[in-house]
Structure formats: C-alpha cells, structure tokens
Amino acid sequence: MHTFPRSQETHLSVERRPVEGSCPSCGAKALAAYRVLGEGGLWDVVKCQQCLTSVSRERAPRLGSLTPLGLTIQ
C-alpha cells in the first residue's frame, strides 16, 4: 500500500523553457525544451510547439532529478 497522497490534478504538465531558433520543418519561432518520458526512458527534448517536430533529443539522467547519496559523498 502506498502512503503518498493521490494527485488532485486532472492533467500533468512540465515546465517548458523557450529556446531561440526556428523549426526546421515549419519555420515557426516556437521552440521549447523540456523532459519527456518515452520509449526507452527519460529524454531531454527540444520541440517545435506548433508542429511538434523534434529538433533535438538527448537521454536524461537515468533517475531523473534523483541523485543517489552514494554519488554525492566524496
């Protein structure tokens, strides 16, 4: 049994950071960078917000924002 509360939000969202440049597909100046969960795990992507063309896609840290204690001890 889980002890954390269930979210009351009906939709999930992630912060999208604006990126300079234009979409190679449609030419829109509406690029944004954000993290997505896709096939193969977490990815940091830059996508056009008009046509959803992927401009770049890089693997995100395997555990997301979690940093295991063993990796921070000197």
N, CA, C and O atoms as a Tripos MOL2 file, in Angstrom:
@<TRIPOS>MOLECULE
protein
  296   295    74     0     0
PROTEIN
NO_CHARGES

@<TRIPOS>ATOM
      1 N           0.8460   -1.1830    0.0000 N.3       1 MET1
      2 CA          0.0000    0.0000    0.0000 C.3       1 MET1
      3 C           0.8880    1.2430    0.0000 C.2       1 MET1
      4 O           1.8530    1.3270    0.7600 O.2       1 MET1
      5 N           0.5560    2.1980   -0.8540 N.am      2 HIS2
      6 CA          1.3200    3.4390   -0.9360 C.3       2 HIS2
      7 C           0.8540    4.4210    0.1230 C.2       2 HIS2
      8 O          -0.3360    4.4970    0.4260 O.2       2 HIS2
      9 N           1.7970    5.1770    0.6900 N.am      3 THR3
     10 CA          1.4330    6.1350    1.7370 C.3       3 THR3
     11 C           1.4120    7.5680    1.2450 C.2       3 THR3
     12 O           1.0790    8.4730    2.0100 O.2       3 THR3
     13 N           1.7620    7.8030   -0.0330 N.am      4 PHE4
     14 CA          1.7420    9.1740   -0.5350 C.3       4 PHE4
     15 C           0.3480    9.4990   -1.0890 C.2       4 PHE4
     16 O          -0.3500    8.6150   -1.5860 O.2       4 PHE4
     17 N          -0.0510   10.7820   -1.0000 N.am      5 PRO5
     18 CA         -1.4050   11.1450   -1.4290 C.3       5 PRO5
     19 C          -1.5430   11.1220   -2.9570 C.2       5 PRO5
     20 O          -0.5820   11.3810   -3.6810 O.2       5 PRO5
     21 N          -2.7180   10.8180   -3.4180 N.am      6 ARG6
     22 CA         -3.0250   10.8280   -4.8460 C.3       6 ARG6
     23 C          -3.1570   12.2810   -5.3100 C.2       6 ARG6
     24 O          -3.7370   13.1100   -4.6090 O.2       6 ARG6
     25 N          -2.6260   12.5800   -6.4750 N.am      7 SER7
     26 CA         -2.7020   13.9340   -7.0130 C.3       7 SER7
     27 C          -4.1530   14.3060   -7.3150 C.2       7 SER7
     28 O          -4.9260   13.4740   -7.7910 O.2       7 SER7
     29 N          -4.5150   15.5430   -7.0400 N.am      8 GLN8
     30 CA         -5.8630   16.0220   -7.3220 C.3       8 GLN8
     31 C          -5.9650   16.6750   -8.7000 C.2       8 GLN8
     32 O          -7.0560   17.0190   -9.1560 O.2       8 GLN8
     33 N          -4.8050   16.8410   -9.3630 N.am      9 GLU9
     34 CA         -4.7960   17.4710  -10.6910 C.3       9 GLU9
     35 C          -5.3220   16.5000  -11.7400 C.2       9 GLU9
     36 O          -5.0420   15.3020  -11.6870 O.2       9 GLU9
     37 N          -6.0820   17.0220  -12.6860 N.am     10 THR10
     38 CA         -6.6190   16.1750  -13.7450 C.3      10 THR10
     39 C          -5.6460   16.0230  -14.9080 C.2      10 THR10
     40 O          -5.7540   15.0670  -15.6760 O.2      10 THR10
     41 N          -4.6920   16.9530  -15.0540 N.am     11 HIS11
     42 CA         -3.7140   16.8870  -16.1330 C.3      11 HIS11
     43 C          -2.3140   17.1200  -15.5690 C.2      11 HIS11
     44 O          -2.1210   17.9590  -14.6890 O.2      11 HIS11
     45 N          -1.3510   16.3760  -16.0780 N.am     12 LEU12
     46 CA          0.0410   16.5840  -15.6980 C.3      12 LEU12
     47 C           0.6710   17.5710  -16.6610 C.2      12 LEU12
     48 O           0.3060   17.6190  -17.8360 O.2      12 LEU12
     49 N           1.6130   18.3530  -16.1700 N.am     13 SER13
     50 CA          2.3090   19.2980  -17.0420 C.3      13 SER13
     51 C           3.7580   19.3960  -16.5900 C.2      13 SER13
     52 O           4.0970   19.0520  -15.4580 O.2      13 SER13
     53 N           4.5990   19.8680  -17.4900 N.am     14 VAL14
     54 CA          6.0130   20.0240  -17.2090 C.3      14 VAL14
     55 C           6.4170   21.4280  -17.6590 C.2      14 VAL14
     56 O           5.8720   21.9670  -18.6220 O.2      14 VAL14
     57 N           7.3800   22.0050  -16.9460 N.am     15 GLU15
     58 CA          7.8500   23.3470  -17.3180 C.3      15 GLU15
     59 C           8.5570   23.2730  -18.6720 C.2      15 GLU15
     60 O           9.4480   22.4470  -18.8720 O.2      15 GLU15
     61 N           8.1540   24.1340  -19.5850 N.am     16 ARG16
     62 CA          8.7740   24.2080  -20.9070 C.3      16 ARG16
     63 C           9.5440   25.5110  -21.0020 C.2      16 ARG16
     64 O           8.9800   26.5950  -20.8520 O.2      16 ARG16
     65 N          10.8610   25.3880  -21.2590 N.am     17 ARG17
     66 CA         11.7200   26.5620  -21.3490 C.3      17 ARG17
     67 C          11.8510   26.9910  -22.8060 C.2      17 ARG17
     68 O          12.2160   26.1740  -23.6510 O.2      17 ARG17
     69 N          11.5610   28.2520  -23.1190 N.am     18 PRO18
     70 CA         11.6920   28.7310  -24.5010 C.3      18 PRO18
     71 C          13.1360   28.6160  -24.9860 C.2      18 PRO18
     72 O          14.0740   28.8500  -24.2240 O.2      18 PRO18
     73 N          13.3060   28.2600  -26.2460 N.am     19 VAL19
     74 CA         14.6150   28.1160  -26.8680 C.3      19 VAL19
     75 C          14.6340   28.9980  -28.1130 C.2      19 VAL19
     76 O          13.6670   29.0300  -28.8740 O.2      19 VAL19
     77 N          15.7420   29.7150  -28.3140 N.am     20 GLU20
     78 CA         15.8470   30.5590  -29.5020 C.3      20 GLU20
     79 C          16.0590   29.7080  -30.7320 C.2      20 GLU20
     80 O          16.6580   28.6340  -30.6660 O.2      20 GLU20
     81 N          15.5690   30.1910  -31.8440 N.am     21 GLY21
     82 CA         15.7200   29.4860  -33.1070 C.3      21 GLY21
     83 C          14.3670   29.2620  -33.7490 C.2      21 GLY21
     84 O          13.3300   29.6460  -33.2080 O.2      21 GLY21
     85 N          14.3970   28.6340  -34.9110 N.am     22 SER22
     86 CA         13.1550   28.3600  -35.6130 C.3      22 SER22
     87 C          13.0950   26.8820  -35.9980 C.2      22 SER22
     88 O          14.1250   26.2170  -36.1090 O.2      22 SER22
     89 N          11.9110   26.3920  -36.1940 N.am     23 CYS23
     90 CA         11.6770   24.9910  -36.5190 C.3      23 CYS23
     91 C          12.1740   24.6980  -37.9380 C.2      23 CYS23
     92 O          11.8460   25.4370  -38.8660 O.2      23 CYS23
     93 N          12.9550   23.6380  -38.1190 N.am     24 PRO24
     94 CA         13.4340   23.2830  -39.4540 C.3      24 PRO24
     95 C          12.3190   22.7750  -40.3650 C.2      24 PRO24
     96 O          12.4800   22.7460  -41.5850 O.2      24 PRO24
     97 N          11.2000   22.3800  -39.7860 N.am     25 SER25
     98 CA         10.1060   21.8250  -40.5710 C.3      25 SER25
     99 C           9.0880   22.8740  -41.0090 C.2      25 SER25
    100 O           8.7620   22.9680  -42.1920 O.2      25 SER25
    101 N           8.5820   23.6670  -40.0500 N.am     26 CYS26
    102 CA          7.5250   24.6340  -40.3840 C.3      26 CYS26
    103 C           7.9940   26.0820  -40.3260 C.2      26 CYS26
    104 O           7.2790   26.9750  -40.7810 O.2      26 CYS26
    105 N           9.1920   26.3350  -39.7700 N.am     27 GLY27
    106 CA          9.7370   27.6830  -39.7110 C.3      27 GLY27
    107 C           9.2730   28.5250  -38.5370 C.2      27 GLY27
    108 O           9.7040   29.6700  -38.4020 O.2      27 GLY27
    109 N           8.4050   27.9930  -37.6840 N.am     28 ALA28
    110 CA          7.8870   28.7490  -36.5410 C.3      28 ALA28
    111 C           9.0040   29.0180  -35.5320 C.2      28 ALA28
    112 O           9.9010   28.1960  -35.3490 O.2      28 ALA28
    113 N           8.9360   30.1760  -34.8840 N.am     29 LYS29
    114 CA          9.8980   30.5210  -33.8370 C.3      29 LYS29
    115 C           9.2660   30.1920  -32.4890 C.2      29 LYS29
    116 O           9.0850   31.0610  -31.6360 O.2      29 LYS29
    117 N           8.9370   28.9160  -32.3220 N.am     30 ALA30
    118 CA          8.2280   28.4660  -31.1210 C.3      30 ALA30
    119 C           8.8620   27.1890  -30.5820 C.2      30 ALA30
    120 O           8.1720   26.1870  -30.3990 O.2      30 ALA30
    121 N          10.1740   27.2140  -30.3250 N.am     31 LEU31
    122 CA         10.8590   26.0360  -29.7990 C.3      31 LEU31
    123 C          10.8500   26.0630  -28.2760 C.2      31 LEU31
    124 O          10.9370   27.1270  -27.6620 O.2      31 LEU31
    125 N          10.7450   24.8810  -27.6750 N.am     32 ALA32
    126 CA         10.7650   24.7700  -26.2230 C.3      32 ALA32
    127 C          11.5200   23.5100  -25.8250 C.2      32 ALA32
    128 O          11.4700   22.4950  -26.5180 O.2      32 ALA32
    129 N          12.2250   23.5910  -24.6900 N.am     33 ALA33
    130 CA         12.9700   22.4580  -24.1450 C.3      33 ALA33
    131 C          12.2550   21.9470  -22.9100 C.2      33 ALA33
    132 O          11.8190   22.7260  -22.0640 O.2      33 ALA33
    133 N          12.1370   20.6120  -22.8120 N.am     34 TYR34
    134 CA         11.5020   20.0030  -21.6470 C.3      34 TYR34
    135 C          11.8340   18.5240  -21.5980 C.2      34 TYR34
    136 O          12.3810   17.9780  -22.5570 O.2      34 TYR34
    137 N          11.5100   17.8740  -20.4960 N.am     35 ARG35
    138 CA         11.7880   16.4520  -20.2910 C.3      35 ARG35
    139 C          10.5260   15.6520  -20.5740 C.2      35 ARG35
    140 O           9.4300   16.0350  -20.1660 O.2      35 ARG35
    141 N          10.6940   14.5250  -21.2820 N.am     36 VAL36
    142 CA          9.5630   13.6530  -21.5840 C.3      36 VAL36
    143 C           9.9040   12.2210  -21.1820 C.2      36 VAL36
    144 O          11.0730   11.8420  -21.1180 O.2      36 VAL36
    145 N           8.8770   11.4420  -20.9160 N.am     37 LEU37
    146 CA          9.0330   10.0160  -20.6730 C.3      37 LEU37
    147 C           8.5640    9.3180  -21.9330 C.2      37 LEU37
    148 O           7.3910    9.3960  -22.2980 O.2      37 LEU37
    149 N           9.4700    8.6470  -22.5850 N.am     38 GLY38
    150 CA          9.1370    7.9760  -23.8340 C.3      38 GLY38
    151 C           9.7030    6.5780  -23.8620 C.2      38 GLY38
    152 O          10.1660    6.0430  -22.8540 O.2      38 GLY38
    153 N           9.6530    6.0060  -25.0400 N.am     39 GLU39
    154 CA         10.2090    4.6720  -25.2350 C.3      39 GLU39
    155 C          11.6840    4.6880  -24.8700 C.2      39 GLU39
    156 O          12.4500    5.4600  -25.4470 O.2      39 GLU39
    157 N          12.0890    3.8690  -23.9450 N.am     40 GLY40
    158 CA         13.4840    3.8050  -23.5400 C.3      40 GLY40
    159 C          13.8260    4.6660  -22.3480 C.2      40 GLY40
    160 O          14.9930    4.7170  -21.9610 O.2      40 GLY40
    161 N          12.8630    5.3480  -21.7420 N.am     41 GLY41
    162 CA         13.1350    6.1170  -20.5370 C.3      41 GLY41
    163 C          12.8990    7.6090  -20.6690 C.2      41 GLY41
    164 O          12.0770    8.0530  -21.4700 O.2      41 GLY41
    165 N          13.6370    8.3880  -19.8640 N.am     42 LEU42
    166 CA         13.5010    9.8400  -19.8360 C.3      42 LEU42
    167 C          14.3920   10.4790  -20.8960 C.2      42 LEU42
    168 O          15.5180   10.0320  -21.1150 O.2      42 LEU42
    169 N          13.8920   11.5220  -21.5540 N.am     43 TRP43
    170 CA         14.6240   12.2300  -22.5970 C.3      43 TRP43
    171 C          14.4810   13.7300  -22.3960 C.2      43 TRP43
    172 O          13.4090   14.2150  -22.0350 O.2      43 TRP43
    173 N          15.5750   14.4710  -22.6320 N.am     44 ASP44
    174 CA         15.5190   15.9350  -22.6940 C.3      44 ASP44
    175 C          15.3600   16.2810  -24.1650 C.2      44 ASP44
    176 O          16.2100   15.9340  -24.9850 O.2      44 ASP44
    177 N          14.2710   16.9650  -24.4980 N.am     45 VAL45
    178 CA         13.9650   17.2480  -25.8980 C.3      45 VAL45
    179 C          13.8210   18.7460  -26.1370 C.2      45 VAL45
    180 O          13.5390   19.5170  -25.2190 O.2      45 VAL45
    181 N          14.0200   19.1340  -27.3830 N.am     46 VAL46
    182 CA         13.6620   20.4590  -27.8630 C.3      46 VAL46
    183 C          12.6940   20.2070  -29.0080 C.2      46 VAL46
    184 O          13.0300   19.5340  -29.9820 O.2      46 VAL46
    185 N          11.4880   20.7540  -28.8830 N.am     47 LYS47
    186 CA         10.4470   20.5160  -29.8800 C.3      47 LYS47
    187 C           9.7860   21.8160  -30.3010 C.2      47 LYS47
    188 O           9.7160   22.7780  -29.5360 O.2      47 LYS47
    189 N           9.3040   21.8220  -31.5340 N.am     48 CYS48
    190 CA          8.5020   22.9420  -32.0300 C.3      48 CYS48
    191 C           7.1260   22.8350  -31.3860 C.2      48 CYS48
    192 O           6.5230   21.7610  -31.3950 O.2      48 CYS48
    193 N           6.6290   23.9160  -30.8380 N.am     49 GLN49
    194 CA          5.3350   23.8970  -30.1700 C.3      49 GLN49
    195 C           4.1730   24.0670  -31.1480 C.2      49 GLN49
    196 O           3.0110   23.9490  -30.7600 O.2      49 GLN49
    197 N           4.4870   24.3460  -32.4190 N.am     50 GLN50
    198 CA          3.4450   24.4550  -33.4440 C.3      50 GLN50
    199 C           3.1590   23.1100  -34.1040 C.2      50 GLN50
    200 O           2.0050   22.6880  -34.1900 O.2      50 GLN50
    201 N           4.2310   22.4270  -34.5790 N.am     51 CYS51
    202 CA          4.0420   21.1840  -35.3360 C.3      51 CYS51
    203 C           4.5930   19.9530  -34.6060 C.2      51 CYS51
    204 O           4.4540   18.8330  -35.0990 O.2      51 CYS51
    205 N           5.2130   20.1480  -33.4410 N.am     52 LEU52
    206 CA          5.7720   19.0850  -32.5980 C.3      52 LEU52
    207 C           6.9440   18.3230  -33.2250 C.2      52 LEU52
    208 O           7.2200   17.1870  -32.8400 O.2      52 LEU52
    209 N           7.6290   18.9390  -34.1840 N.am     53 THR53
    210 CA          8.8400   18.3470  -34.7390 C.3      53 THR53
    211 C           9.9290   18.3390  -33.6660 C.2      53 THR53
    212 O          10.1260   19.3390  -32.9750 O.2      53 THR53
    213 N          10.6340   17.2210  -33.5250 N.am     54 SER54
    214 CA         11.7480   17.1380  -32.5890 C.3      54 SER54
    215 C          12.9870   17.7560  -33.2160 C.2      54 SER54
    216 O          13.4210   17.3290  -34.2870 O.2      54 SER54
    217 N          13.5590   18.7580  -32.5580 N.am     55 VAL55
    218 CA         14.7760   19.4040  -33.0320 C.3      55 VAL55
    219 C          15.9850   18.6930  -32.4320 C.2      55 VAL55
    220 O          16.9940   18.5060  -33.1110 O.2      55 VAL55
    221 N          15.8900   18.2960  -31.1600 N.am     56 SER56
    222 CA         16.9560   17.5050  -30.5390 C.3      56 SER56
    223 C          16.3470   16.6010  -29.4780 C.2      56 SER56
    224 O          15.2780   16.8760  -28.9330 O.2      56 SER56
    225 N          17.0690   15.5010  -29.2000 N.am     57 ARG57
    226 CA         16.6090   14.5250  -28.2090 C.3      57 ARG57
    227 C          17.8400   13.8740  -27.6110 C.2      57 ARG57
    228 O          18.6090   13.2110  -28.3080 O.2      57 ARG57
    229 N          18.0230   14.0710  -26.2910 N.am     58 GLU58
    230 CA         19.1670   13.5010  -25.5790 C.3      58 GLU58
    231 C          18.6650   12.7440  -24.3620 C.2      58 GLU58
    232 O          17.6910   13.1450  -23.7260 O.2      58 GLU58
    233 N          19.3360   11.6500  -24.0450 N.am     59 ARG59
    234 CA         18.9360   10.8660  -22.8730 C.3      59 ARG59
    235 C          19.1150   11.7020  -21.6130 C.2      59 ARG59
    236 O          20.1560   12.3280  -21.4130 O.2      59 ARG59
    237 N          18.1000   11.7060  -20.7730 N.am     60 ALA60
    238 CA         18.1410   12.4170  -19.4950 C.3      60 ALA60
    239 C          18.8050   11.5100  -18.4600 C.2      60 ALA60
    240 O          18.9950   10.3210  -18.7180 O.2      60 ALA60
    241 N          19.1590   12.0490  -17.2960 N.am     61 PRO61
    242 CA         19.7130   11.1940  -16.2360 C.3      61 PRO61
    243 C          18.7690   10.0220  -15.9560 C.2      61 PRO61
    244 O          17.5500   10.1870  -15.9250 O.2      61 PRO61
    245 N          19.3430    8.8580  -15.7550 N.am     62 ARG62
    246 CA         18.5590    7.6260  -15.6100 C.3      62 ARG62
    247 C          17.5160    7.7050  -14.4990 C.2      62 ARG62
    248 O          16.4340    7.1340  -14.6350 O.2      62 ARG62
    249 N          17.8180    8.4010  -13.4060 N.am     63 LEU63
    250 CA         16.8890    8.5010  -12.2760 C.3      63 LEU63
    251 C          16.1780    9.8500  -12.2160 C.2      63 LEU63
    252 O          15.6180   10.2020  -11.1770 O.2      63 LEU63
    253 N          16.1900   10.6030  -13.2990 N.am     64 GLY64
    254 CA         15.5250   11.9010  -13.3160 C.3      64 GLY64
    255 C          16.2340   12.8840  -12.4100 C.2      64 GLY64
    256 O          17.4560   13.0130  -12.4680 O.2      64 GLY64
    257 N          15.4860   13.5730  -11.5780 N.am     65 SER65
    258 CA         16.0860   14.5800  -10.7000 C.3      65 SER65
    259 C          16.6590   13.9710   -9.4160 C.2      65 SER65
    260 O          17.2540   14.6890   -8.6130 O.2      65 SER65
    261 N          16.4930   12.6700   -9.2120 N.am     66 LEU66
    262 CA         17.0040   11.9970   -8.0170 C.3      66 LEU66
    263 C          18.5000   11.7450   -8.1570 C.2      66 LEU66
    264 O          18.9430   11.1760   -9.1540 O.2      66 LEU66
    265 N          19.2840   12.1670   -7.1580 N.am     67 THR67
    266 CA         20.7160   11.8880   -7.1180 C.3      67 THR67
    267 C          20.9780   10.9700   -5.9330 C.2      67 THR67
    268 O          20.8350   11.3950   -4.7860 O.2      67 THR67
    269 N          21.3580    9.7170   -6.1850 N.am     68 PRO68
    270 CA         21.6130    8.7900   -5.0770 C.3      68 PRO68
    271 C          22.7110    9.3210   -4.1510 C.2      68 PRO68
    272 O          23.6770    9.9250   -4.6160 O.2      68 PRO68
    273 N          22.5650    9.1010   -2.8580 N.am     69 LEU69
    274 CA         23.5160    9.6000   -1.8660 C.3      69 LEU69
    275 C          24.9260    9.1270   -2.1510 C.2      69 LEU69
    276 O          25.8730    9.8810   -1.9290 O.2      69 LEU69
    277 N          25.0970    7.9260   -2.6260 N.am     70 GLY70
    278 CA         26.4190    7.3800   -2.9040 C.3      70 GLY70
    279 C          27.1730    8.1390   -3.9760 C.2      70 GLY70
    280 O          28.4000    8.0560   -4.0350 O.2      70 GLY70
    281 N          26.4720    8.8790   -4.8270 N.am     71 LEU71
    282 CA         27.1330    9.6420   -5.8850 C.3      71 LEU71
    283 C          27.5460   11.0330   -5.4170 C.2      71 LEU71
    284 O          28.2800   11.7270   -6.1210 O.2      71 LEU71
    285 N          27.0890   11.4470   -4.2460 N.am     72 THR72
    286 CA         27.4040   12.8000   -3.7600 C.3      72 THR72
    287 C          28.4360   12.8170   -2.6390 C.2      72 THR72
    288 O          28.9350   13.8830   -2.2770 O.2      72 THR72
    289 N          28.7590   11.6630   -2.0920 N.am     73 ILE73
    290 CA         29.7260   11.5860   -0.9960 C.3      73 ILE73
    291 C          31.1290   11.5350   -1.5740 C.2      73 ILE73
    292 O          31.4040   10.7420   -2.4750 O.2      73 ILE73
    293 N          32.0140   12.3730   -1.0620 N.am     74 GLN74
    294 CA         33.3930   12.4340   -1.5700 C.3      74 GLN74
    295 C          34.2700   11.4260   -0.9020 C.2      74 GLN74
    296 O          35.4580   11.3410   -1.2100 O.2      74 GLN74
@<TRIPOS>BOND
     1     1     2 1
     2     2     3 1
     3     3     4 2
     4     3     5 am
     5     5     6 1
     6     6     7 1
     7     7     8 2
     8     7     9 am
     9     9    10 1
    10    10    11 1
    11    11    12 2
    12    11    13 am
    13    13    14 1
    14    14    15 1
    15    15    16 2
    16    15    17 am
    17    17    18 1
    18    18    19 1
    19    19    20 2
    20    19    21 am
    21    21    22 1
    22    22    23 1
    23    23    24 2
    24    23    25 am
    25    25    26 1
    26    26    27 1
    27    27    28 2
    28    27    29 am
    29    29    30 1
    30    30    31 1
    31    31    32 2
    32    31    33 am
    33    33    34 1
    34    34    35 1
    35    35    36 2
    36    35    37 am
    37    37    38 1
    38    38    39 1
    39    39    40 2
    40    39    41 am
    41    41    42 1
    42    42    43 1
    43    43    44 2
    44    43    45 am
    45    45    46 1
    46    46    47 1
    47    47    48 2
    48    47    49 am
    49    49    50 1
    50    50    51 1
    51    51    52 2
    52    51    53 am
    53    53    54 1
    54    54    55 1
    55    55    56 2
    56    55    57 am
    57    57    58 1
    58    58    59 1
    59    59    60 2
    60    59    61 am
    61    61    62 1
    62    62    63 1
    63    63    64 2
    64    63    65 am
    65    65    66 1
    66    66    67 1
    67    67    68 2
    68    67    69 am
    69    69    70 1
    70    70    71 1
    71    71    72 2
    72    71    73 am
    73    73    74 1
    74    74    75 1
    75    75    76 2
    76    75    77 am
    77    77    78 1
    78    78    79 1
    79    79    80 2
    80    79    81 am
    81    81    82 1
    82    82    83 1
    83    83    84 2
    84    83    85 am
    85    85    86 1
    86    86    87 1
    87    87    88 2
    88    87    89 am
    89    89    90 1
    90    90    91 1
    91    91    92 2
    92    91    93 am
    93    93    94 1
    94    94    95 1
    95    95    96 2
    96    95    97 am
    97    97    98 1
    98    98    99 1
    99    99   100 2
   100    99   101 am
   101   101   102 1
   102   102   103 1
   103   103   104 2
   104   103   105 am
   105   105   106 1
   106   106   107 1
   107   107   108 2
   108   107   109 am
   109   109   110 1
   110   110   111 1
   111   111   112 2
   112   111   113 am
   113   113   114 1
   114   114   115 1
   115   115   116 2
   116   115   117 am
   117   117   118 1
   118   118   119 1
   119   119   120 2
   120   119   121 am
   121   121   122 1
   122   122   123 1
   123   123   124 2
   124   123   125 am
   125   125   126 1
   126   126   127 1
   127   127   128 2
   128   127   129 am
   129   129   130 1
   130   130   131 1
   131   131   132 2
   132   131   133 am
   133   133   134 1
   134   134   135 1
   135   135   136 2
   136   135   137 am
   137   137   138 1
   138   138   139 1
   139   139   140 2
   140   139   141 am
   141   141   142 1
   142   142   143 1
   143   143   144 2
   144   143   145 am
   145   145   146 1
   146   146   147 1
   147   147   148 2
   148   147   149 am
   149   149   150 1
   150   150   151 1
   151   151   152 2
   152   151   153 am
   153   153   154 1
   154   154   155 1
   155   155   156 2
   156   155   157 am
   157   157   158 1
   158   158   159 1
   159   159   160 2
   160   159   161 am
   161   161   162 1
   162   162   163 1
   163   163   164 2
   164   163   165 am
   165   165   166 1
   166   166   167 1
   167   167   168 2
   168   167   169 am
   169   169   170 1
   170   170   171 1
   171   171   172 2
   172   171   173 am
   173   173   174 1
   174   174   175 1
   175   175   176 2
   176   175   177 am
   177   177   178 1
   178   178   179 1
   179   179   180 2
   180   179   181 am
   181   181   182 1
   182   182   183 1
   183   183   184 2
   184   183   185 am
   185   185   186 1
   186   186   187 1
   187   187   188 2
   188   187   189 am
   189   189   190 1
   190   190   191 1
   191   191   192 2
   192   191   193 am
   193   193   194 1
   194   194   195 1
   195   195   196 2
   196   195   197 am
   197   197   198 1
   198   198   199 1
   199   199   200 2
   200   199   201 am
   201   201   202 1
   202   202   203 1
   203   203   204 2
   204   203   205 am
   205   205   206 1
   206   206   207 1
   207   207   208 2
   208   207   209 am
   209   209   210 1
   210   210   211 1
   211   211   212 2
   212   211   213 am
   213   213   214 1
   214   214   215 1
   215   215   216 2
   216   215   217 am
   217   217   218 1
   218   218   219 1
   219   219   220 2
   220   219   221 am
   221   221   222 1
   222   222   223 1
   223   223   224 2
   224   223   225 am
   225   225   226 1
   226   226   227 1
   227   227   228 2
   228   227   229 am
   229   229   230 1
   230   230   231 1
   231   231   232 2
   232   231   233 am
   233   233   234 1
   234   234   235 1
   235   235   236 2
   236   235   237 am
   237   237   238 1
   238   238   239 1
   239   239   240 2
   240   239   241 am
   241   241   242 1
   242   242   243 1
   243   243   244 2
   244   243   245 am
   245   245   246 1
   246   246   247 1
   247   247   248 2
   248   247   249 am
   249   249   250 1
   250   250   251 1
   251   251   252 2
   252   251   253 am
   253   253   254 1
   254   254   255 1
   255   255   256 2
   256   255   257 am
   257   257   258 1
   258   258   259 1
   259   259   260 2
   260   259   261 am
   261   261   262 1
   262   262   263 1
   263   263   264 2
   264   263   265 am
   265   265   266 1
   266   266   267 1
   267   267   268 2
   268   267   269 am
   269   269   270 1
   270   270   271 1
   271   271   272 2
   272   271   273 am
   273   273   274 1
   274   274   275 1
   275   275   276 2
   276   275   277 am
   277   277   278 1
   278   278   279 1
   279   279   280 2
   280   279   281 am
   281   281   282 1
   282   282   283 1
   283   283   284 2
   284   283   285 am
   285   285   286 1
   286   286   287 1
   287   287   288 2
   288   287   289 am
   289   289   290 1
   290   290   291 1
   291   291   292 2
   292   291   293 am
   293   293   294 1
   294   294   295 1
   295   295   296 2
@<TRIPOS>SUBSTRUCTURE
     1 MET1         2 RESIDUE 1 A MET
     2 HIS2         6 RESIDUE 1 A HIS
     3 THR3        10 RESIDUE 1 A THR
     4 PHE4        14 RESIDUE 1 A PHE
     5 PRO5        18 RESIDUE 1 A PRO
     6 ARG6        22 RESIDUE 1 A ARG
     7 SER7        26 RESIDUE 1 A SER
     8 GLN8        30 RESIDUE 1 A GLN
     9 GLU9        34 RESIDUE 1 A GLU
    10 THR10       38 RESIDUE 1 A THR
    11 HIS11       42 RESIDUE 1 A HIS
    12 LEU12       46 RESIDUE 1 A LEU
    13 SER13       50 RESIDUE 1 A SER
    14 VAL14       54 RESIDUE 1 A VAL
    15 GLU15       58 RESIDUE 1 A GLU
    16 ARG16       62 RESIDUE 1 A ARG
    17 ARG17       66 RESIDUE 1 A ARG
    18 PRO18       70 RESIDUE 1 A PRO
    19 VAL19       74 RESIDUE 1 A VAL
    20 GLU20       78 RESIDUE 1 A GLU
    21 GLY21       82 RESIDUE 1 A GLY
    22 SER22       86 RESIDUE 1 A SER
    23 CYS23       90 RESIDUE 1 A CYS
    24 PRO24       94 RESIDUE 1 A PRO
    25 SER25       98 RESIDUE 1 A SER
    26 CYS26      102 RESIDUE 1 A CYS
    27 GLY27      106 RESIDUE 1 A GLY
    28 ALA28      110 RESIDUE 1 A ALA
    29 LYS29      114 RESIDUE 1 A LYS
    30 ALA30      118 RESIDUE 1 A ALA
    31 LEU31      122 RESIDUE 1 A LEU
    32 ALA32      126 RESIDUE 1 A ALA
    33 ALA33      130 RESIDUE 1 A ALA
    34 TYR34      134 RESIDUE 1 A TYR
    35 ARG35      138 RESIDUE 1 A ARG
    36 VAL36      142 RESIDUE 1 A VAL
    37 LEU37      146 RESIDUE 1 A LEU
    38 GLY38      150 RESIDUE 1 A GLY
    39 GLU39      154 RESIDUE 1 A GLU
    40 GLY40      158 RESIDUE 1 A GLY
    41 GLY41      162 RESIDUE 1 A GLY
    42 LEU42      166 RESIDUE 1 A LEU
    43 TRP43      170 RESIDUE 1 A TRP
    44 ASP44      174 RESIDUE 1 A ASP
    45 VAL45      178 RESIDUE 1 A VAL
    46 VAL46      182 RESIDUE 1 A VAL
    47 LYS47      186 RESIDUE 1 A LYS
    48 CYS48      190 RESIDUE 1 A CYS
    49 GLN49      194 RESIDUE 1 A GLN
    50 GLN50      198 RESIDUE 1 A GLN
    51 CYS51      202 RESIDUE 1 A CYS
    52 LEU52      206 RESIDUE 1 A LEU
    53 THR53      210 RESIDUE 1 A THR
    54 SER54      214 RESIDUE 1 A SER
    55 VAL55      218 RESIDUE 1 A VAL
    56 SER56      222 RESIDUE 1 A SER
    57 ARG57      226 RESIDUE 1 A ARG
    58 GLU58      230 RESIDUE 1 A GLU
    59 ARG59      234 RESIDUE 1 A ARG
    60 ALA60      238 RESIDUE 1 A ALA
    61 PRO61      242 RESIDUE 1 A PRO
    62 ARG62      246 RESIDUE 1 A ARG
    63 LEU63      250 RESIDUE 1 A LEU
    64 GLY64      254 RESIDUE 1 A GLY
    65 SER65      258 RESIDUE 1 A SER
    66 LEU66      262 RESIDUE 1 A LEU
    67 THR67      266 RESIDUE 1 A THR
    68 PRO68      270 RESIDUE 1 A PRO
    69 LEU69      274 RESIDUE 1 A LEU
    70 GLY70      278 RESIDUE 1 A GLY
    71 LEU71      282 RESIDUE 1 A LEU
    72 THR72      286 RESIDUE 1 A THR
    73 ILE73      290 RESIDUE 1 A ILE
    74 GLN74      294 RESIDUE 1 A GLN
